[in-house]
Amino acid sequence: MIRVNLAEAKAKLSAYVNRAAEGQTVVICRRNVPVAELRPVTQPTTDRRPVGIDRGLEIPDSFFEPLPSDLVDAREATVGDESGS
């Protein structure tokens, strides 16, 4: 971390921006009191993200089958109670 006063930061701004781009943090002070911080911006990841949380997760075919009618009826009865009718 580098500490510089405002006047020096104004005079050598491009040099401090270059140092920040290299990974350093520059603290800018006014009368030796820190008031701002110049730091590198994190670059977005260019790698493709894997789809899903668990790469080994397998979804059984039964997941895509319709629900049994008794479960559907029970859910519809519960939704009807929540609507206030």
Summary of the structure (lengths in Angstrom):
residues: 85
radius of gyration: 29.2
end to end distance: 64.7
largest distance: 76.2
contacts: 140
relative contact order: 0.12
helix: 39%
strand: 18%
